[in-house]
Amino acid sequence: MKKEIAIEYAVKNTIFLYIGNIFVAISNLLISIYIIRKLTIEEFGLYSFILGSFFFVQIFSLSSISTILNRFVPELIERKRYSVLKKLLEYSFLIVFLSLIFIALLFNIFSKQFSTFFKLPDIVNYQGEITFFLFGYIVLLYVRSISSSTLLQKETAIMNITASILRVLVYGVFIFNINLKKIFLIESLTSFFNAFQIYFLVILKFIKRNLNNESKDKIESLKKRIIRYGILSFFNEVGAGMINKSTSYYVISSMSNPVELGKYSFAYKINDLFMKIFPIDQIANVLKPIFFMKYVNKPNDKEYLNRMYIFLYKFFFWVFAFLCFYFISVSDLVIRFVFDPKYIDSKRITDIIFMFTLFNAFQVPLAFVVLSLEKLEINLISKISLVFNVVGSIIVIKYFGIIGVAVILGTSILMKNLIIVVLLRKYIKLSFPLLSLLKTTSISLLLFFVISLVKNLFIFNKTITAYIFIVVTFLLGIFLYYILSRLVNPFEKDEKDIVNSMLKKVKLSFIRL
């Protein structure tokens, strides 16, 4: 894929994804606020625990399959081997479905023991609803992993918007009569609906349309590569699951109480919702197949990988720094007035989680490099940090509570990525943009102090006052951050050219870095 075409794809697909993401994010925000206000802290803790448990189900049933699809679907499309792609999807779905049946049987057989160990006796009351939700949740993730790998973001965005409208309407029907059981059922039905429409109206249609353009070129050692990649991915994802907030849910639930679990879950929920303002996952999903398509044609172009790694590192850190420091400056207002004042005790842990989110800036581009080189054994070795996460969480929760658990988790993620950087040196030398990061940090801190100072001039005794302050300071904060970025200049000239060219293609050429 040529550079100009790659940029065109990246811009067009990111626009469609962002449109869909904005719509989905708004509906998620409204529904999340509604759920948080309606459920007790203990019930919200249980709800978050179930979703966290789904992450581990995802690891054992889907994650390695998803990694295979993300890596090989772009290659098969680039080489026009659509019949092979069709077979890959058929076999992958069969593996996912059989894995789900096995896990669901285990859950239903041992649900009582499971609920007793984690001090959540109410789990047995929702056994059927949780099982149904599990299938809908995983099937939707499976379908989305395919659509993101095929660069069908426009069509997928439309499907996501349709499903979001249905989801909001169904919640609206039960707005005055909602409970946890109904929430599980609503999420199950809307997940299945979205999965089916994406698969049948987007993915299958794409494959059938291109079968006539089938190439007969043979791909060397494809089956062997897929099997090796899948095995390494599985063990890699198992390790990754131990360095995740879901592990923290298990530690807190078994060693603390449902209230603390609810507070911890709330902090991460806010983080997830707020960070979706910028479509980091969507941009990553667009860039990932472009990365691999490019690397198929030039497998030895290590300089390209390093340049893209540095650019993405700087760019993501620049965006994350604004979002994190801005949120911390207004976190008390967001918790009290947007969500629910009963969670105000979660402010400190929420701020800590946002600070550790900055490390995600180099996690995404680093993952691109590892996947492009097909060196998943490096990811596997880096999971040694999971020992620190699990053991550390068990130790610190006795002395520092959920704040200690959050710090240990953030440190474990940083440790994992540093190990990857060190091990990658054998194959590629990645640069570290220290000066750029310092510049970005300085303008972010300045923004934080300005907003905090202005906030102290107001008395927030009405909800509308807090809402206006949050919206106005966010918009003015973006403008101030942009001006400071132009003055301090954390990007190189060629990097600014990339961003400016993308802005030009979306009719925002009047904005230049």
N, C-alpha and C positions, 0 to 999 in steps of 0.2 A: 504494500500500500504506500503510495507516494505521500510525501510530507504534506502537500497542499490538500490532498484528499483526506488525509488523516485529520488535519485541523478542521476541515469542513465537516467531517463526521462528528468529531468531538464537539464542535459548537452546536450543530443542528440537534444532535441527540441529547446534549446537556440541556438545551433550551426546552425540549419536549419533556425531559425528565424533571426539570425544575418546575415547569408548569404543573405537571402531575404531582410533583412532590409538594408544592405549595398547597395545592388543594387537599391532598392527603394529610399533610402536616396540620392544616387548620382543623380538619375534621378530627384528627387524632387528639389535638390539643383540647378541643371542646369536649370530646368524649372522655378524655383523661381527667379533666377538671370535674366533670360530672361524676365520674366513678369515684374519684378521690373524696369528693364532698359527701357522696351518698354512703360509702362504706365506712365502717369504723377502722381505726388504725390496725386492729388485729385482722379484720377481714381483708384489708388492702395488703397486709403482709402475706396472708395466705394466697391471695390472687397473684402477687408478684413471685411468690415461692413456686407456684405452679408454672408460671411462664419461665422462670429460671430453670426449672426441671426440664422443660421442653428443650432448653439449650443442650442439655446432656443427651436427650433423645436424638436431637439433631446431629450430634457428634457421631453417634453409633449407627444412625440410619441414613444420613444424608451428606454429611460434610465432605467425606472423601469423594463421593459421587459428584458433588457440586464442584469440588476442586478439579476433578477430571474434566467436567463439562466446560468450566471456565478456561481450561488450558487447551483442550483439543477441539472444541466446537469451532473457535475462530480459525484454527489451522485447517480443519476439514472444509469450511466454507471458502477459505482462501484458495484451497486446492480443488474446489468444486467436486468434492466427494460426498454428495448429498445422500446417496444410498447407504453409505457407511455411517453417516450422521444419523439417519433414521434408525438403523440397527442399534447404534450406541444409545439412543434415547429409549428404545424398547427394553434393552437389557438393564439399563440404569433404573428405569421405573420399577421393573420387576424386583430388583434388589431392595430398593427403598420400601416398596409395599410389603414384602415378606419380612423385612426388619421391623417395620411398624407393627405388624401382627404379633410378632414374637414379644416385643417390648410391651405392647398392650396386655397380652396374656400375663406377663410377669407382674405388671402393675395391679391388675385385678385380683391376682392370686395372693399377693403380699401387701395389699394396700393397708390392711390393719396394722401390720408390723411396721410398715413405712411411716404411717401417721403417728404411731406411738413413739418411735425413735426420735422423730423431729418435733415432738410436742405439738402436733397439729391434728387433733382428733377429728376435726370437721372434714378432713379430706375424704373419709369414707362416705360422707353424705353426698358428695359430688362425683362419685366414681364413674358413673355412666357419662355425665356431661364432660368430664375431663378427658375421657377416652375419645369421645367424638371430636372435641376441640383439638386433641393431639393430631388426629388424622388430617383435619382441615388445615391446621397450622403448617405441618411438614409438607403436605402436598403443594400448598401455595408457595412455600420457599423453594421447593424443587422446580416448579414451573418458572418462577422468577429467575432462578439461576440459569435456566435455558435461554429465556428471553434476553437477559442482559448479555449473554455470550454471543447472541446472533445480531446485535446492534439493531434490535427492533424496538427502540425506546419510544418512538412516536406512538406506535400501536399499543404498546404496553401502558403508556401513560394514560391513554384514553380509557383502557380497561380499568386501570386503577381508580380513575375519577368516577367511573360508573359504579364500581364496587363501593367507593366511599360514600356516594350519594345514597345508595341502598342502606349502608351501615348506619348513617345518620338518621335516615327515615325510620328504620326499625327501632333504634334507641328512642326516637321521638314518640313512637307508639306507646312505649313503656316508661315514659319520662316520669310519671307519678307513681309507678309501681314496679320498681327495679330491685333485683336482689342478685346475689352472686351466681345462683343457678341460671338465671335468665341471661346474665352477662356471658357465661360460658357458651350457652346455646346460640346467642346472637353472633358471637365471634366465630363459632364453628360454621354456621350457615353462610356468613358473608365471606369467609375464607374459601370455602368450597366453590361458591359462586364465582369469585374472582379467579381462582385457579382454572376452573373449567373454561371460562370465556377467553382467558389468555392462551390456553393450550389449543383449543379447537379453532378459535377465530384468528389467532396470530401465528403460533408456531407451526401447526400442521399446514396451514395455508401457505406459509413461507416455504416449507419443504416441498410440497406438491408443485408449487410454482417453479421451483428450480430443478426438479428431477430431470427435466428434458435437457438441461445444460450440464449433465453429468460428465465428468472427466474420467478417462480410463487410466490415468497415471497412477502408478503404484506408490504407496507411501511406505518407505522402508521401516521395518520393525515396529509398526504401529501398535499391534496387539501387545507386544512385549513392553513397549514404553507405557501404554495405558495401565497394564497390570502393575508394573513397578511403581508408577506414579500413584496409583490408587492405594497400594499397600503402605507406601511411605506417607501418603496423605492421611490415611486412617490413624496411624500411630501419632502423627504430627498433630492432628485435630484432637485426639484424646488428651495429649499433653497440654494443648492450648486451652482446653476446657477447664483444666485445673487452675489456670491463671485467668480467672474470669469472675465477674461479680456473682455468678450463679454459685460458685464454690463458697463465696462469702455468705450467701443465703443459707447454705447448709450448716456452716459453722455457727452462725448467729442463732439459727433456729434450734439446733441441738444443744447449744451451750448458754443461750440467753432466754429470751421470751418473745412472744408474737408482737408485742409493742415495739421492741427494739428492731425487730425484723421489718415492721411496717415503716419505721423512721428511716432505716437504711434504704429500703426499697423506694421510698418517696424521693430521697436525695438522687438516686440514680435515674428515676423516672423523669425528674426535672431536667437532669443533664441530657438524657436522650431526646426529650422534646425540644429543648432550647438549641442543641447542636444541629438539629435538623433544619434550622433556619437556612443554613448553608448546606447544599446538597453534596456533602463529602462522599457519601456512599454511592450516589448516582454518578458523580464525576469519575470516581474510581471504577465503577462498572463500565463506563464508556471508554475510559483510557486503557483498561486491562486488555480487551481484545485487540485494540489498536497496537498496543505494546507487543503482543504476541505475533500479530500479523506482520509487523515490521521486523521482528526478530527471526521469523521464518525465512525471510529473504536475506538477512545479514546476520547469521548466527554468531559471528566473531566481532561484531561492532561493540566492543566494551566501552568505548568512549561515548557512544550514544547513550548507553545505559547510565553512565555516570552523569552526563549532562542532564538527562531527564530526572534522575534521582535528585540532583541538587536543586533543579528548578521546582520540582514538586514539593520537596522538603521546605524550601523557602516560602513557596506560595501557600501551602497548607498551614505552616506556622504563622504566617502573616494573618490569615483568616481566623485561625483558632485563638490567637492571642487577643484579637479584638473581642470575639465572642466571650471568651473566658473572663477577661478583666472587666468587660462591661457588665456581665451578669453578676460577678462578685460585688460590684459597686451598688447594685440594686436588689440583691438577693432577698433581703429582708422584706422589701415591698412586694416582690413577686410571690413569696410564700404567704404573707399575711393577706394580701388583697386579691391576687389572681387565683390562688389555690385555697388554702384553708389555714387559719391561724393556729389550729391544733397541731400543725407540723412546724411551728416556729423554732422548736428545739432542734430541728434538723438543719438549721442554717449553717452551723460550723462545718458539719460533715459534707454538706452540699458544696460549700466553698472549696474544701479540700479536694473533692472529686473533680471539680472544674479545673483546678490547678494541674492535677495529674493528666487531665485530658490533653494538655499541650504536647504530651509525649506521642499522641496519635499522629502528630504532624510528620514524623519520619517513619512511623510504622507502616503506613500505606505504601509510599514509594519503595521502602525496603522490601516489602512483600513482593512488589512487582519485579524487583531485581532477582530475588530468589526463585520465583516462579519462571521467569524468563530463562534463567540458567538451568532450570530443572534440577536444582540442588536442594530437594526437600529434606535430605538428611541433615542439612544445617538447621532447618526449623526444628527437626526432631531433637537434635542435641541441645538446642537452646531451651527446651522445655525442662531442663534440669532446675530452672528457677521455680518450677511448680512446687518443689520440695520446700523452698523458702516460703512460698505463699501459704501452703497448707499448714506447715508446722508453725510458721510465724503468726498466722491468724489465730490458731488455737492458743498460743502463748499470750499474745497481747490482749485478747478479748477479756481475760481475767483482770487485767490492770487498767486498760485504756478504753474498754468497751468497743463500740462500733467505729469510733474514730480511728482507733489503732488498726482495726481490720481494713479500713479504707486506705490507710497509709501503707500497710503491708502489700495490699493488692497493687497499688500504683507503683511501688518500688519494684515489685516482681515483674511487672510489664516492662519497666525501664531496663531491668537486668536482662530480661529475655532478648530485647532488641540490641543491647550492647554486645551480647554474646554472638548474635547473628552478624553484626558488623565485623567483629574480630575474625570469625570463621570465614567470612566472605573474602577476606584479604588474600586468600590462596588463589582465588579466581579473578577478582577484580578489586582495584583500589578505589574506594569511595571517598570523595572529598567531604570535608565538614565545614559548612558555611558559618563559622563562628561570628564574624563581623556582622553579617546580615541578621543573625539571630539576636545579637546584642542591640542592633538598631531597632528591630521590631519590638523587642522587649521594652526599650526605653520609651517609645511612643505609646505603647500600651499602658505602661505605668503612669505616664502623664495623663492619659485619658481617664484612668481609674481615679487619680487624685482630683481631677477637675470635676468629675461627676459626683464623687463623694462630698466634695466641698459644697457644690451647689445643692445637693440633697439636704445638707444640714441647715440650709436657709429656709426650708419649708416645714410646715406642720401637717402631717398626713392623718387627718381625722375623718376623711371621707374617701370612699373607694374611688370615686371619679377623679379625685385629685391625684391619687397614686397611679391610676391608669394613664392619665394625661402625662404625668411626669415620665413614666416608663417609655411611652411611645415617642414623646418629644425628644428626650435625651438619647434614645436609640437612634433616631434619625439625625439629630445634630452630632451625635457621636460618630456616625458613619462619615459625615462631612469633615469633622475635625480629624479623624483618623486618616482620611484620604489626603487632606492638606499636609499633615505631618509626614505622611509617607512620601509625598513628593519632595518635601524639604530634606528629609533624612535619607531617602532613597536606599531601601534595603535590597533592591534588585539590580543586576547587571543590565547593560544595554540590550543584549540579545534576548534576555529573559523578559524585559519590558516589551520588546517587540512582539514576543509571542502573545503576551496578555493583550496588548493593544490590537493585534491582528484579530484576536478572538472577539474583542469588544466591537471592532469595526464590523465584523460579520453579523453581529446581533443588533446593528444600527445604534450602537452606543459609542461611536467614534469620537464624540465630543468629550468623553471621559478617557484620559490618558494618564498613565503612570509616569 
